[in-house]
Amino acid sequence: MAEYKASHQAVWPEMLDALRQTGWNNYSLFMRDDGLLVGYLETEDFERARAEMNNREVNAKWQKEMSDLFLIPPGVAPDSQMKPLTEVFHL
């Protein structure tokens, strides 16, 4: 968890640019002490934004760097494990 947090204190500029260019707005990650990771973002079309990021070389490199920090099968990109949450209340 410490390594994941440290990595996100120094996200590569080209990764930040790719996120912005593909519609990832107000993107935040939150981590609980037990490792639960929740992300929040605003975008017009989540599936399109995710698909466009998947076409970026920098994303493949970033996911490879992050893959050792997750309990996932070898060769699986961490971002492929994202599951949208269902909103149950909004004020």
PyMOL Python script that loads the backbone (N, CA, C, O; Angstrom):
from pymol import cmd

cmd.read_pdbstr("""\
ATOM      1  N   MET A   1       0.834  -1.192   0.000  1.00  0.00           N
ATOM      2  CA  MET A   1       0.000   0.000   0.000  1.00  0.00           C
ATOM      3  C   MET A   1       0.874   1.249   0.000  1.00  0.00           C
ATOM      4  O   MET A   1       0.551   2.235  -0.663  1.00  0.00           O
ATOM      5  N   ALA A   2       1.971   1.209   0.736  1.00  0.00           N
ATOM      6  CA  ALA A   2       2.864   2.374   0.787  1.00  0.00           C
ATOM      7  C   ALA A   2       3.468   2.650  -0.585  1.00  0.00           C
ATOM      8  O   ALA A   2       3.581   3.805  -0.995  1.00  0.00           O
ATOM      9  N   GLU A   3       3.856   1.591  -1.294  1.00  0.00           N
ATOM     10  CA  GLU A   3       4.432   1.765  -2.627  1.00  0.00           C
ATOM     11  C   GLU A   3       3.387   2.312  -3.609  1.00  0.00           C
ATOM     12  O   GLU A   3       3.697   3.169  -4.436  1.00  0.00           O
ATOM     13  N   TYR A   4       2.166   1.819  -3.515  1.00  0.00           N
ATOM     14  CA  TYR A   4       1.086   2.312  -4.380  1.00  0.00           C
ATOM     15  C   TYR A   4       0.838   3.801  -4.122  1.00  0.00           C
ATOM     16  O   TYR A   4       0.712   4.588  -5.059  1.00  0.00           O
ATOM     17  N   LYS A   5       0.771   4.171  -2.857  1.00  0.00           N
ATOM     18  CA  LYS A   5       0.568   5.576  -2.505  1.00  0.00           C
ATOM     19  C   LYS A   5       1.722   6.433  -3.007  1.00  0.00           C
ATOM     20  O   LYS A   5       1.505   7.515  -3.551  1.00  0.00           O
ATOM     21  N   ALA A   6       2.944   5.952  -2.825  1.00  0.00           N
ATOM     22  CA  ALA A   6       4.118   6.712  -3.278  1.00  0.00           C
ATOM     23  C   ALA A   6       4.107   6.884  -4.795  1.00  0.00           C
ATOM     24  O   ALA A   6       4.446   7.954  -5.301  1.00  0.00           O
ATOM     25  N   SER A   7       3.723   5.849  -5.512  1.00  0.00           N
ATOM     26  CA  SER A   7       3.645   5.937  -6.983  1.00  0.00           C
ATOM     27  C   SER A   7       2.669   7.013  -7.426  1.00  0.00           C
ATOM     28  O   SER A   7       2.888   7.689  -8.431  1.00  0.00           O
ATOM     29  N   HIS A   8       1.599   7.165  -6.676  1.00  0.00           N
ATOM     30  CA  HIS A   8       0.576   8.133  -7.057  1.00  0.00           C
ATOM     31  C   HIS A   8       0.889   9.553  -6.587  1.00  0.00           C
ATOM     32  O   HIS A   8       0.156  10.490  -6.903  1.00  0.00           O
ATOM     33  N   GLN A   9       1.965   9.710  -5.843  1.00  0.00           N
ATOM     34  CA  GLN A   9       2.443  11.051  -5.523  1.00  0.00           C
ATOM     35  C   GLN A   9       3.305  11.587  -6.656  1.00  0.00           C
ATOM     36  O   GLN A   9       3.606  12.780  -6.700  1.00  0.00           O
ATOM     37  N   ALA A  10       3.705  10.704  -7.578  1.00  0.00           N
ATOM     38  CA  ALA A  10       4.580  11.095  -8.687  1.00  0.00           C
ATOM     39  C   ALA A  10       4.120  10.447  -9.988  1.00  0.00           C
ATOM     40  O   ALA A  10       4.905   9.800 -10.680  1.00  0.00           O
ATOM     41  N   VAL A  11       2.839  10.626 -10.316  1.00  0.00           N
ATOM     42  CA  VAL A  11       2.313  10.066 -11.563  1.00  0.00           C
ATOM     43  C   VAL A  11       3.020  10.761 -12.734  1.00  0.00           C
ATOM     44  O   VAL A  11       3.184  11.981 -12.743  1.00  0.00           O
ATOM     45  N   TRP A  12       3.429   9.963 -13.711  1.00  0.00           N
ATOM     46  CA  TRP A  12       4.152  10.481 -14.861  1.00  0.00           C
ATOM     47  C   TRP A  12       3.333  11.565 -15.564  1.00  0.00           C
ATOM     48  O   TRP A  12       2.124  11.406 -15.733  1.00  0.00           O
ATOM     49  N   PRO A  13       3.967  12.655 -15.973  1.00  0.00           N
ATOM     50  CA  PRO A  13       3.248  13.729 -16.677  1.00  0.00           C
ATOM     51  C   PRO A  13       2.510  13.227 -17.918  1.00  0.00           C
ATOM     52  O   PRO A  13       1.400  13.682 -18.197  1.00  0.00           O
ATOM     53  N   GLU A  14       3.103  12.303 -18.663  1.00  0.00           N
ATOM     54  CA  GLU A  14       2.435  11.782 -19.864  1.00  0.00           C
ATOM     55  C   GLU A  14       1.207  10.950 -19.512  1.00  0.00           C
ATOM     56  O   GLU A  14       0.271  10.862 -20.306  1.00  0.00           O
ATOM     57  N   MET A  15       1.203  10.341 -18.334  1.00  0.00           N
ATOM     58  CA  MET A  15       0.022   9.598 -17.882  1.00  0.00           C
ATOM     59  C   MET A  15      -1.083  10.584 -17.505  1.00  0.00           C
ATOM     60  O   MET A  15      -2.248  10.382 -17.848  1.00  0.00           O
ATOM     61  N   LEU A  16      -0.714  11.638 -16.807  1.00  0.00           N
ATOM     62  CA  LEU A  16      -1.702  12.674 -16.458  1.00  0.00           C
ATOM     63  C   LEU A  16      -2.305  13.290 -17.711  1.00  0.00           C
ATOM     64  O   LEU A  16      -3.514  13.511 -17.772  1.00  0.00           O
ATOM     65  N   ASP A  17      -1.477  13.568 -18.707  1.00  0.00           N
ATOM     66  CA  ASP A  17      -1.970  14.128 -19.969  1.00  0.00           C
ATOM     67  C   ASP A  17      -2.939  13.170 -20.652  1.00  0.00           C
ATOM     68  O   ASP A  17      -3.989  13.586 -21.141  1.00  0.00           O
ATOM     69  N   ALA A  18      -2.585  11.887 -20.683  1.00  0.00           N
ATOM     70  CA  ALA A  18      -3.450  10.894 -21.326  1.00  0.00           C
ATOM     71  C   ALA A  18      -4.801  10.807 -20.621  1.00  0.00           C
ATOM     72  O   ALA A  18      -5.838  10.719 -21.279  1.00  0.00           O
ATOM     73  N   LEU A  19      -4.795  10.830 -19.298  1.00  0.00           N
ATOM     74  CA  LEU A  19      -6.060  10.793 -18.556  1.00  0.00           C
ATOM     75  C   LEU A  19      -6.930  11.996 -18.912  1.00  0.00           C
ATOM     76  O   LEU A  19      -8.123  11.849 -19.178  1.00  0.00           O
ATOM     77  N   ARG A  20      -6.336  13.170 -18.917  1.00  0.00           N
ATOM     78  CA  ARG A  20      -7.103  14.383 -19.257  1.00  0.00           C
ATOM     79  C   ARG A  20      -7.635  14.330 -20.691  1.00  0.00           C
ATOM     80  O   ARG A  20      -8.788  14.674 -20.948  1.00  0.00           O
ATOM     81  N   GLN A  21      -6.781  13.894 -21.620  1.00  0.00           N
ATOM     82  CA  GLN A  21      -7.156  13.859 -23.034  1.00  0.00           C
ATOM     83  C   GLN A  21      -8.267  12.850 -23.326  1.00  0.00           C
ATOM     84  O   GLN A  21      -8.998  12.997 -24.306  1.00  0.00           O
ATOM     85  N   THR A  22      -8.394  11.837 -22.487  1.00  0.00           N
ATOM     86  CA  THR A  22      -9.404  10.806 -22.725  1.00  0.00           C
ATOM     87  C   THR A  22     -10.649  10.978 -21.860  1.00  0.00           C
ATOM     88  O   THR A  22     -11.495  10.087 -21.797  1.00  0.00           O
ATOM     89  N   GLY A  23     -10.756  12.131 -21.193  1.00  0.00           N
ATOM     90  CA  GLY A  23     -12.000  12.461 -20.506  1.00  0.00           C
ATOM     91  C   GLY A  23     -12.093  12.079 -19.048  1.00  0.00           C
ATOM     92  O   GLY A  23     -13.195  12.026 -18.502  1.00  0.00           O
ATOM     93  N   TRP A  24     -10.964  11.809 -18.393  1.00  0.00           N
ATOM     94  CA  TRP A  24     -10.970  11.483 -16.963  1.00  0.00           C
ATOM     95  C   TRP A  24     -10.865  12.798 -16.206  1.00  0.00           C
ATOM     96  O   TRP A  24      -9.777  13.362 -16.087  1.00  0.00           O
ATOM     97  N   ASN A  25     -11.986  13.286 -15.695  1.00  0.00           N
ATOM     98  CA  ASN A  25     -12.036  14.569 -15.000  1.00  0.00           C
ATOM     99  C   ASN A  25     -12.283  14.353 -13.515  1.00  0.00           C
ATOM    100  O   ASN A  25     -12.983  13.422 -13.119  1.00  0.00           O
ATOM    101  N   ASN A  26     -11.700  15.223 -12.699  1.00  0.00           N
ATOM    102  CA  ASN A  26     -11.871  15.132 -11.241  1.00  0.00           C
ATOM    103  C   ASN A  26     -11.636  13.711 -10.744  1.00  0.00           C
ATOM    104  O   ASN A  26     -12.413  13.181  -9.950  1.00  0.00           O
ATOM    105  N   TYR A  27     -10.569  13.110 -11.215  1.00  0.00           N
ATOM    106  CA  TYR A  27     -10.240  11.724 -10.889  1.00  0.00           C
ATOM    107  C   TYR A  27      -9.494  11.683  -9.554  1.00  0.00           C
ATOM    108  O   TYR A  27      -8.457  12.329  -9.396  1.00  0.00           O
ATOM    109  N   SER A  28     -10.019  10.932  -8.607  1.00  0.00           N
ATOM    110  CA  SER A  28      -9.409  10.781  -7.290  1.00  0.00           C
ATOM    111  C   SER A  28      -9.401   9.314  -6.899  1.00  0.00           C
ATOM    112  O   SER A  28     -10.298   8.557  -7.272  1.00  0.00           O
ATOM    113  N   LEU A  29      -8.389   8.919  -6.149  1.00  0.00           N
ATOM    114  CA  LEU A  29      -8.316   7.583  -5.580  1.00  0.00           C
ATOM    115  C   LEU A  29      -8.269   7.712  -4.068  1.00  0.00           C
ATOM    116  O   LEU A  29      -7.616   8.609  -3.534  1.00  0.00           O
ATOM    117  N   PHE A  30      -8.960   6.817  -3.380  1.00  0.00           N
ATOM    118  CA  PHE A  30      -9.004   6.800  -1.922  1.00  0.00           C
ATOM    119  C   PHE A  30      -8.641   5.401  -1.466  1.00  0.00           C
ATOM    120  O   PHE A  30      -9.111   4.418  -2.040  1.00  0.00           O
ATOM    121  N   MET A  31      -7.798   5.299  -0.426  1.00  0.00           N
ATOM    122  CA  MET A  31      -7.411   3.992   0.087  1.00  0.00           C
ATOM    123  C   MET A  31      -7.631   3.931   1.599  1.00  0.00           C
ATOM    124  O   MET A  31      -7.203   4.808   2.351  1.00  0.00           O
ATOM    125  N   ARG A  32      -8.304   2.883   2.008  1.00  0.00           N
ATOM    126  CA  ARG A  32      -8.527   2.635   3.426  1.00  0.00           C
ATOM    127  C   ARG A  32      -7.311   1.887   3.982  1.00  0.00           C
ATOM    128  O   ARG A  32      -6.546   1.306   3.213  1.00  0.00           O
ATOM    129  N   ASP A  33      -7.126   1.893   5.280  1.00  0.00           N
ATOM    130  CA  ASP A  33      -5.977   1.243   5.913  1.00  0.00           C
ATOM    131  C   ASP A  33      -5.894  -0.255   5.642  1.00  0.00           C
ATOM    132  O   ASP A  33      -4.812  -0.837   5.713  1.00  0.00           O
ATOM    133  N   ASP A  34      -7.025  -0.883   5.332  1.00  0.00           N
ATOM    134  CA  ASP A  34      -7.008  -2.315   5.039  1.00  0.00           C
ATOM    135  C   ASP A  34      -6.769  -2.611   3.560  1.00  0.00           C
ATOM    136  O   ASP A  34      -6.789  -3.771   3.148  1.00  0.00           O
ATOM    137  N   GLY A  35      -6.542  -1.561   2.754  1.00  0.00           N
ATOM    138  CA  GLY A  35      -6.224  -1.748   1.344  1.00  0.00           C
ATOM    139  C   GLY A  35      -7.381  -1.546   0.393  1.00  0.00           C
ATOM    140  O   GLY A  35      -7.179  -1.565  -0.822  1.00  0.00           O
ATOM    141  N   LEU A  36      -8.584  -1.354   0.897  1.00  0.00           N
ATOM    142  CA  LEU A  36      -9.712  -1.087   0.006  1.00  0.00           C
ATOM    143  C   LEU A  36      -9.396   0.171  -0.793  1.00  0.00           C
ATOM    144  O   LEU A  36      -9.072   1.210  -0.218  1.00  0.00           O
ATOM    145  N   LEU A  37      -9.488   0.080  -2.108  1.00  0.00           N
ATOM    146  CA  LEU A  37      -9.192   1.197  -3.003  1.00  0.00           C
ATOM    147  C   LEU A  37     -10.456   1.572  -3.763  1.00  0.00           C
ATOM    148  O   LEU A  37     -11.071   0.728  -4.414  1.00  0.00           O
ATOM    149  N   VAL A  38     -10.839   2.834  -3.678  1.00  0.00           N
ATOM    150  CA  VAL A  38     -12.023   3.332  -4.376  1.00  0.00           C
ATOM    151  C   VAL A  38     -11.609   4.547  -5.193  1.00  0.00           C
ATOM    152  O   VAL A  38     -10.931   5.447  -4.696  1.00  0.00           O
ATOM    153  N   GLY A  39     -12.021   4.558  -6.435  1.00  0.00           N
ATOM    154  CA  GLY A  39     -11.741   5.694  -7.307  1.00  0.00           C
ATOM    155  C   GLY A  39     -13.010   6.443  -7.632  1.00  0.00           C
ATOM    156  O   GLY A  39     -14.102   5.876  -7.650  1.00  0.00           O
ATOM    157  N   TYR A  40     -12.847   7.726  -7.887  1.00  0.00           N
ATOM    158  CA  TYR A  40     -13.959   8.598  -8.274  1.00  0.00           C
ATOM    159  C   TYR A  40     -13.504   9.401  -9.467  1.00  0.00           C
ATOM    160  O   TYR A  40     -12.388   9.920  -9.483  1.00  0.00           O
ATOM    161  N   LEU A  41     -14.362   9.510 -10.473  1.00  0.00           N
ATOM    162  CA  LEU A  41     -14.074  10.379 -11.600  1.00  0.00           C
ATOM    163  C   LEU A  41     -15.371  10.867 -12.212  1.00  0.00           C
ATOM    164  O   LEU A  41     -16.432  10.266 -12.043  1.00  0.00           O
ATOM    165  N   GLU A  42     -15.256  11.959 -12.917  1.00  0.00           N
ATOM    166  CA  GLU A  42     -16.383  12.486 -13.677  1.00  0.00           C
ATOM    167  C   GLU A  42     -16.008  12.401 -15.148  1.00  0.00           C
ATOM    168  O   GLU A  42     -14.923  12.824 -15.548  1.00  0.00           O
ATOM    169  N   THR A  43     -16.909  11.854 -15.944  1.00  0.00           N
ATOM    170  CA  THR A  43     -16.692  11.735 -17.375  1.00  0.00           C
ATOM    171  C   THR A  43     -18.044  11.620 -18.062  1.00  0.00           C
ATOM    172  O   THR A  43     -19.018  11.170 -17.458  1.00  0.00           O
ATOM    173  N   GLU A  44     -18.101  12.021 -19.302  1.00  0.00           N
ATOM    174  CA  GLU A  44     -19.359  11.922 -20.043  1.00  0.00           C
ATOM    175  C   GLU A  44     -19.705  10.478 -20.373  1.00  0.00           C
ATOM    176  O   GLU A  44     -20.881  10.117 -20.417  1.00  0.00           O
ATOM    177  N   ASP A  45     -18.682   9.640 -20.609  1.00  0.00           N
ATOM    178  CA  ASP A  45     -18.912   8.255 -21.013  1.00  0.00           C
ATOM    179  C   ASP A  45     -17.774   7.404 -20.452  1.00  0.00           C
ATOM    180  O   ASP A  45     -16.680   7.378 -21.016  1.00  0.00           O
ATOM    181  N   PHE A  46     -18.030   6.711 -19.345  1.00  0.00           N
ATOM    182  CA  PHE A  46     -16.983   5.949 -18.673  1.00  0.00           C
ATOM    183  C   PHE A  46     -16.386   4.879 -19.578  1.00  0.00           C
ATOM    184  O   PHE A  46     -15.164   4.745 -19.642  1.00  0.00           O
ATOM    185  N   GLU A  47     -17.210   4.123 -20.270  1.00  0.00           N
ATOM    186  CA  GLU A  47     -16.694   3.042 -21.118  1.00  0.00           C
ATOM    187  C   GLU A  47     -15.819   3.599 -22.239  1.00  0.00           C
ATOM    188  O   GLU A  47     -14.801   2.999 -22.584  1.00  0.00           O
ATOM    189  N   ARG A  48     -16.203   4.737 -22.809  1.00  0.00           N
ATOM    190  CA  ARG A  48     -15.380   5.355 -23.855  1.00  0.00           C
ATOM    191  C   ARG A  48     -14.062   5.851 -23.275  1.00  0.00           C
ATOM    192  O   ARG A  48     -13.003   5.647 -23.869  1.00  0.00           O
ATOM    193  N   ALA A  49     -14.122   6.503 -22.115  1.00  0.00           N
ATOM    194  CA  ALA A  49     -12.903   7.018 -21.472  1.00  0.00           C
ATOM    195  C   ALA A  49     -11.956   5.863 -21.137  1.00  0.00           C
ATOM    196  O   ALA A  49     -10.746   5.972 -21.332  1.00  0.00           O
ATOM    197  N   ARG A  50     -12.498   4.784 -20.645  1.00  0.00           N
ATOM    198  CA  ARG A  50     -11.663   3.630 -20.309  1.00  0.00           C
ATOM    199  C   ARG A  50     -11.080   2.991 -21.568  1.00  0.00           C
ATOM    200  O   ARG A  50      -9.904   2.628 -21.591  1.00  0.00           O
ATOM    201  N   ALA A  51     -11.887   2.853 -22.604  1.00  0.00           N
ATOM    202  CA  ALA A  51     -11.411   2.268 -23.861  1.00  0.00           C
ATOM    203  C   ALA A  51     -10.305   3.126 -24.485  1.00  0.00           C
ATOM    204  O   ALA A  51      -9.317   2.597 -24.993  1.00  0.00           O
ATOM    205  N   GLU A  52     -10.477   4.438 -24.446  1.00  0.00           N
ATOM    206  CA  GLU A  52      -9.457   5.322 -25.004  1.00  0.00           C
ATOM    207  C   GLU A  52      -8.155   5.228 -24.217  1.00  0.00           C
ATOM    208  O   GLU A  52      -7.076   5.266 -24.809  1.00  0.00           O
ATOM    209  N   MET A  53      -8.238   5.107 -22.891  1.00  0.00           N
ATOM    210  CA  MET A  53      -7.019   4.929 -22.100  1.00  0.00           C
ATOM    211  C   MET A  53      -6.351   3.598 -22.435  1.00  0.00           C
ATOM    212  O   MET A  53      -5.124   3.513 -22.473  1.00  0.00           O
ATOM    213  N   ASN A  54      -7.148   2.562 -22.678  1.00  0.00           N
ATOM    214  CA  ASN A  54      -6.581   1.256 -23.015  1.00  0.00           C
ATOM    215  C   ASN A  54      -5.810   1.281 -24.321  1.00  0.00           C
ATOM    216  O   ASN A  54      -4.986   0.400 -24.565  1.00  0.00           O
ATOM    217  N   ASN A  55      -6.060   2.274 -25.168  1.00  0.00           N
ATOM    218  CA  ASN A  55      -5.346   2.415 -26.441  1.00  0.00           C
ATOM    219  C   ASN A  55      -4.062   3.227 -26.306  1.00  0.00           C
ATOM    220  O   ASN A  55      -3.343   3.405 -27.290  1.00  0.00           O
ATOM    221  N   ARG A  56      -3.765   3.717 -25.121  1.00  0.00           N
ATOM    222  CA  ARG A  56      -2.575   4.546 -24.898  1.00  0.00           C
ATOM    223  C   ARG A  56      -1.409   3.691 -24.418  1.00  0.00           C
ATOM    224  O   ARG A  56      -1.543   2.917 -23.470  1.00  0.00           O
ATOM    225  N   GLU A  57      -0.278   3.837 -25.073  1.00  0.00           N
ATOM    226  CA  GLU A  57       0.926   3.101 -24.695  1.00  0.00           C
ATOM    227  C   GLU A  57       1.336   3.409 -23.251  1.00  0.00           C
ATOM    228  O   GLU A  57       1.765   2.519 -22.516  1.00  0.00           O
ATOM    229  N   VAL A  58       1.201   4.667 -22.857  1.00  0.00           N
ATOM    230  CA  VAL A  58       1.599   5.045 -21.505  1.00  0.00           C
ATOM    231  C   VAL A  58       0.751   4.316 -20.462  1.00  0.00           C
ATOM    232  O   VAL A  58       1.244   3.996 -19.380  1.00  0.00           O
ATOM    233  N   ASN A  59      -0.507   4.053 -20.773  1.00  0.00           N
ATOM    234  CA  ASN A  59      -1.360   3.322 -19.839  1.00  0.00           C
ATOM    235  C   ASN A  59      -0.880   1.886 -19.685  1.00  0.00           C
ATOM    236  O   ASN A  59      -0.855   1.360 -18.572  1.00  0.00           O
ATOM    237  N   ALA A  60      -0.503   1.250 -20.776  1.00  0.00           N
ATOM    238  CA  ALA A  60       0.012  -0.123 -20.688  1.00  0.00           C
ATOM    239  C   ALA A  60       1.258  -0.173 -19.816  1.00  0.00           C
ATOM    240  O   ALA A  60       1.422  -1.092 -19.013  1.00  0.00           O
ATOM    241  N   LYS A  61       2.135   0.809 -19.972  1.00  0.00           N
ATOM    242  CA  LYS A  61       3.347   0.861 -19.153  1.00  0.00           C
ATOM    243  C   LYS A  61       3.001   1.091 -17.684  1.00  0.00           C
ATOM    244  O   LYS A  61       3.571   0.447 -16.803  1.00  0.00           O
ATOM    245  N   TRP A  62       2.072   2.003 -17.419  1.00  0.00           N
ATOM    246  CA  TRP A  62       1.673   2.293 -16.037  1.00  0.00           C
ATOM    247  C   TRP A  62       1.044   1.058 -15.395  1.00  0.00           C
ATOM    248  O   TRP A  62       1.371   0.710 -14.261  1.00  0.00           O
ATOM    249  N   GLN A  63       0.149   0.403 -16.116  1.00  0.00           N
ATOM    250  CA  GLN A  63      -0.518  -0.778 -15.569  1.00  0.00           C
ATOM    251  C   GLN A  63       0.490  -1.885 -15.276  1.00  0.00           C
ATOM    252  O   GLN A  63       0.353  -2.603 -14.285  1.00  0.00           O
ATOM    253  N   LYS A  64       1.498  -2.025 -16.128  1.00  0.00           N
ATOM    254  CA  LYS A  64       2.547  -3.021 -15.885  1.00  0.00           C
ATOM    255  C   LYS A  64       3.295  -2.690 -14.595  1.00  0.00           C
ATOM    256  O   LYS A  64       3.595  -3.582 -13.802  1.00  0.00           O
ATOM    257  N   GLU A  65       3.594  -1.412 -14.388  1.00  0.00           N
ATOM    258  CA  GLU A  65       4.276  -0.981 -13.161  1.00  0.00           C
ATOM    259  C   GLU A  65       3.429  -1.265 -11.923  1.00  0.00           C
ATOM    260  O   GLU A  65       3.961  -1.653 -10.883  1.00  0.00           O
ATOM    261  N   MET A  66       2.131  -1.075 -12.027  1.00  0.00           N
ATOM    262  CA  MET A  66       1.230  -1.235 -10.884  1.00  0.00           C
ATOM    263  C   MET A  66       0.829  -2.684 -10.638  1.00  0.00           C
ATOM    264  O   MET A  66       0.388  -3.013  -9.537  1.00  0.00           O
ATOM    265  N   SER A  67       0.969  -3.556 -11.630  1.00  0.00           N
ATOM    266  CA  SER A  67       0.420  -4.910 -11.535  1.00  0.00           C
ATOM    267  C   SER A  67       0.987  -5.709 -10.364  1.00  0.00           C
ATOM    268  O   SER A  67       0.281  -6.549  -9.805  1.00  0.00           O
ATOM    269  N   ASP A  68       2.234  -5.473  -9.979  1.00  0.00           N
ATOM    270  CA  ASP A  68       2.804  -6.207  -8.844  1.00  0.00           C
ATOM    271  C   ASP A  68       2.219  -5.778  -7.503  1.00  0.00           C
ATOM    272  O   ASP A  68       2.433  -6.440  -6.488  1.00  0.00           O
ATOM    273  N   LEU A  69       1.490  -4.682  -7.498  1.00  0.00           N
ATOM    274  CA  LEU A  69       0.932  -4.150  -6.253  1.00  0.00           C
ATOM    275  C   LEU A  69      -0.496  -4.626  -5.986  1.00  0.00           C
ATOM    276  O   LEU A  69      -1.113  -4.234  -4.995  1.00  0.00           O
ATOM    277  N   PHE A  70      -1.018  -5.475  -6.877  1.00  0.00           N
ATOM    278  CA  PHE A  70      -2.386  -5.970  -6.755  1.00  0.00           C
ATOM    279  C   PHE A  70      -2.397  -7.494  -6.705  1.00  0.00           C
ATOM    280  O   PHE A  70      -1.503  -8.144  -7.247  1.00  0.00           O
ATOM    281  N   LEU A  71      -3.398  -8.056  -6.061  1.00  0.00           N
ATOM    282  CA  LEU A  71      -3.592  -9.501  -6.044  1.00  0.00           C
ATOM    283  C   LEU A  71      -4.478  -9.876  -7.232  1.00  0.00           C
ATOM    284  O   LEU A  71      -5.690 -10.048  -7.102  1.00  0.00           O
ATOM    285  N   ILE A  72      -3.841  -9.994  -8.377  1.00  0.00           N
ATOM    286  CA  ILE A  72      -4.537 -10.327  -9.622  1.00  0.00           C
ATOM    287  C   ILE A  72      -3.709 -11.368 -10.370  1.00  0.00           C
ATOM    288  O   ILE A  72      -2.513 -11.504 -10.111  1.00  0.00           O
ATOM    289  N   PRO A  73      -4.325 -12.101 -11.291  1.00  0.00           N
ATOM    290  CA  PRO A  73      -3.564 -13.091 -12.060  1.00  0.00           C
ATOM    291  C   PRO A  73      -2.455 -12.429 -12.876  1.00  0.00           C
ATOM    292  O   PRO A  73      -2.606 -11.286 -13.308  1.00  0.00           O
ATOM    293  N   PRO A  74      -1.350 -13.130 -13.089  1.00  0.00           N
ATOM    294  CA  PRO A  74      -0.268 -12.580 -13.916  1.00  0.00           C
ATOM    295  C   PRO A  74      -0.776 -12.179 -15.300  1.00  0.00           C
ATOM    296  O   PRO A  74      -1.591 -12.879 -15.902  1.00  0.00           O
ATOM    297  N   GLY A  75      -0.289 -11.058 -15.788  1.00  0.00           N
ATOM    298  CA  GLY A  75      -0.669 -10.582 -17.115  1.00  0.00           C
ATOM    299  C   GLY A  75      -1.962  -9.793 -17.168  1.00  0.00           C
ATOM    300  O   GLY A  75      -2.346  -9.309 -18.233  1.00  0.00           O
ATOM    301  N   VAL A  76      -2.641  -9.656 -16.038  1.00  0.00           N
ATOM    302  CA  VAL A  76      -3.896  -8.907 -15.984  1.00  0.00           C
ATOM    303  C   VAL A  76      -3.597  -7.477 -15.547  1.00  0.00           C
ATOM    304  O   VAL A  76      -2.916  -7.261 -14.545  1.00  0.00           O
ATOM    305  N   ALA A  77      -4.101  -6.513 -16.292  1.00  0.00           N
ATOM    306  CA  ALA A  77      -3.888  -5.107 -15.950  1.00  0.00           C
ATOM    307  C   ALA A  77      -4.810  -4.710 -14.801  1.00  0.00           C
ATOM    308  O   ALA A  77      -5.997  -5.037 -14.816  1.00  0.00           O
ATOM    309  N   PRO A  78      -4.267  -4.003 -13.799  1.00  0.00           N
ATOM    310  CA  PRO A  78      -5.106  -3.593 -12.668  1.00  0.00           C
ATOM    311  C   PRO A  78      -6.349  -2.812 -13.082  1.00  0.00           C
ATOM    312  O   PRO A  78      -7.414  -2.988 -12.490  1.00  0.00           O
ATOM    313  N   ASP A  79      -6.226  -1.950 -14.092  1.00  0.00           N
ATOM    314  CA  ASP A  79      -7.386  -1.140 -14.460  1.00  0.00           C
ATOM    315  C   ASP A  79      -8.502  -1.971 -15.105  1.00  0.00           C
ATOM    316  O   ASP A  79      -9.641  -1.511 -15.190  1.00  0.00           O
ATOM    317  N   SER A  80      -8.187  -3.177 -15.553  1.00  0.00           N
ATOM    318  CA  SER A  80      -9.242  -4.031 -16.118  1.00  0.00           C
ATOM    319  C   SER A  80     -10.149  -4.581 -15.023  1.00  0.00           C
ATOM    320  O   SER A  80     -11.214  -5.129 -15.310  1.00  0.00           O
ATOM    321  N   GLN A  81      -9.728  -4.435 -13.772  1.00  0.00           N
ATOM    322  CA  GLN A  81     -10.501  -4.927 -12.642  1.00  0.00           C
ATOM    323  C   GLN A  81     -11.465  -3.877 -12.086  1.00  0.00           C
ATOM    324  O   GLN A  81     -12.197  -4.152 -11.135  1.00  0.00           O
ATOM    325  N   MET A  82     -11.470  -2.684 -12.668  1.00  0.00           N
ATOM    326  CA  MET A  82     -12.386  -1.624 -12.208  1.00  0.00           C
ATOM    327  C   MET A  82     -13.826  -2.064 -12.393  1.00  0.00           C
ATOM    328  O   MET A  82     -14.203  -2.587 -13.442  1.00  0.00           O
ATOM    329  N   LYS A  83     -14.606  -1.850 -11.380  1.00  0.00           N
ATOM    330  CA  LYS A  83     -16.041  -2.157 -11.426  1.00  0.00           C
ATOM    331  C   LYS A  83     -16.795  -0.909 -10.982  1.00  0.00           C
ATOM    332  O   LYS A  83     -16.658  -0.480  -9.837  1.00  0.00           O
ATOM    333  N   PRO A  84     -17.586  -0.325 -11.873  1.00  0.00           N
ATOM    334  CA  PRO A  84     -18.360   0.859 -11.478  1.00  0.00           C
ATOM    335  C   PRO A  84     -19.309   0.541 -10.309  1.00  0.00           C
ATOM    336  O   PRO A  84     -19.930  -0.521 -10.264  1.00  0.00           O
ATOM    337  N   LEU A  85     -19.399   1.474  -9.386  1.00  0.00           N
ATOM    338  CA  LEU A  85     -20.326   1.353  -8.267  1.00  0.00           C
ATOM    339  C   LEU A  85     -21.665   1.945  -8.656  1.00  0.00           C
ATOM    340  O   LEU A  85     -21.723   2.876  -9.459  1.00  0.00           O
ATOM    341  N   THR A  86     -22.728   1.420  -8.103  1.00  0.00           N
ATOM    342  CA  THR A  86     -24.063   1.953  -8.340  1.00  0.00           C
ATOM    343  C   THR A  86     -24.348   3.049  -7.328  1.00  0.00           C
ATOM    344  O   THR A  86     -24.274   2.823  -6.120  1.00  0.00           O
ATOM    345  N   GLU A  87     -24.672   4.220  -7.817  1.00  0.00           N
ATOM    346  CA  GLU A  87     -25.012   5.315  -6.914  1.00  0.00           C
ATOM    347  C   GLU A  87     -26.360   5.025  -6.268  1.00  0.00           C
ATOM    348  O   GLU A  87     -27.334   4.695  -6.946  1.00  0.00           O
ATOM    349  N   VAL A  88     -26.397   5.153  -4.952  1.00  0.00           N
ATOM    350  CA  VAL A  88     -27.641   4.922  -4.237  1.00  0.00           C
ATOM    351  C   VAL A  88     -28.199   6.191  -3.600  1.00  0.00           C
ATOM    352  O   VAL A  88     -29.338   6.212  -3.133  1.00  0.00           O
ATOM    353  N   PHE A  89     -27.381   7.258  -3.583  1.00  0.00           N
ATOM    354  CA  PHE A  89     -27.848   8.544  -3.078  1.00  0.00           C
ATOM    355  C   PHE A  89     -26.928   9.639  -3.572  1.00  0.00           C
ATOM    356  O   PHE A  89     -25.713   9.463  -3.653  1.00  0.00           O
ATOM    357  N   HIS A  90     -27.528  10.780  -3.903  1.00  0.00           N
ATOM    358  CA  HIS A  90     -26.775  11.973  -4.313  1.00  0.00           C
ATOM    359  C   HIS A  90     -27.543  13.199  -3.847  1.00  0.00           C
ATOM    360  O   HIS A  90     -28.739  13.326  -4.109  1.00  0.00           O
ATOM    361  N   LEU A  91     -26.864  14.091  -3.166  1.00  0.00           N
ATOM    362  CA  LEU A  91     -27.504  15.317  -2.697  1.00  0.00           C
ATOM    363  C   LEU A  91     -27.190  16.435  -3.668  1.00  0.00           C
ATOM    364  O   LEU A  91     -27.631  17.567  -3.469  1.00  0.00           O
TER     365      LEU A  91
END
""", "prot")
cmd.dss("prot")
cmd.show_as("cartoon", "prot")
cmd.util.cbc("prot")
cmd.orient("prot")
